[in-house]
């Protein structure tokens, strides 16, 4: 194998490698960012759904603390 063939083989591998190919690596990082933001967004929505307001609870209010209090 000659030096020129070896050099050509190294260059062809550099095109496919993540650290050397700027276009491939930036595309990969962009899609990873989109995935992470989407995962956090869906996780936050699910958490808000789990801890949602369940409705007005039945609370017993003493008669003497009403707007028009009733005393004995």
Rosetta blueprint (number, residue, H / E / L):
1 X L
2 X L
3 X H
4 X H
5 X H
6 X H
7 X H
8 X H
9 X H
10 X H
11 X H
12 X H
13 X H
14 X H
15 X H
16 X H
17 X L
18 X L
19 X L
20 X L
21 X L
22 X H
23 X H
24 X H
25 X H
26 X H
27 X H
28 X H
29 X H
30 X H
31 X H
32 X H
33 X H
34 X H
35 X H
36 X H
37 X H
38 X H
39 X H
40 X H
41 X H
42 X H
43 X H
44 X H
45 X H
46 X H
47 X H
48 X H
49 X H
50 X H
51 X L
52 X L
53 X L
54 X L
55 X L
56 X L
57 X L
58 X L
59 X L
60 X L
61 X L
62 X L
63 X H
64 X H
65 X H
66 X L
67 X L
68 X L
69 X L
70 X L
71 X L
72 X L
